Amino acid sequence: MSDDSRSELEFKFYETKGALDLLFTLREEFAQWVEDAQDDSKLEALENVLGHIQAIENEYKQRFAALEKQLATD
């Protein structure tokens, strides 16, 4: 792997790690809001948002694992 390719891969790795950190923070915040929701319609909306954030986080975890594996093998 060329140095440029490795640098690009490392950039993607750290970019994905940053996105995961952000998604973790958002998920934690929305989870707290779900716990504090007093109205059923608000609770449902917040649960939907939280589920969406969790789905995106799972996708980024998969991307991160693939990048981590790729960096380790190259």
Secondary structure, DSSP 8 states (H G I E B T S, - for coil): --HHHHHHHHHHHHHHHHHHHHHHHHHHHHHHHHHH--SHHHHHHHHHHHHHHHHHHHHHHHHHHHHHHHHHH-
